[in-house]
Amino acid sequence: DSYLATLTIEPGVEVRFETGTGLYIGKPHSSYSWVGYWGALSVQGTVDNPVVFTSNATAPGLADWKGIYFRKWTGGSQSLLQHCVIEYGGHTHNANLYMDQASVPIRDSVIRHSGGHGAYLSSSGAAVT
């Protein structure tokens, strides 16, 4: 896709989120249902060096940040969550990981300490292994 940008996060990186923030991939434009923000997220941590998505709070708590959102028009074939930890999210939609009409593989990952659901899938076919 000519509109597809991929954010690649290297093994061992820790991504911290302030309260009220989150990571959105493929969020559709609010005015035109056919226009989208195309994108992909490639997270390929390792057993010894997972990628961590967490709160920036000194003493993190449940639902500190929004979470990771994959929406329609996500480049699902280019996206991957492998050997990652997603924690302390769920401020919006009550989930650390939210997929709406998106299918992103999740492999060997930990989703914990959410404000609600660990992962919420709506009209999605995510492969979790």
Buried (B, 14 or more C-beta within 10 A) or exposed (E): EEEBEEEEBEBEBEBBBEEEBBBBBBBBEEEEEEEBBBBBBBBBBEEEEBBBBBBBBEEBEBBBBBBBBBBBBBBBEBBBBBBBBBBBBBBBBBBBBBBBBBBBBBBEBBBEBBBBBBBBBEEBEBEEE
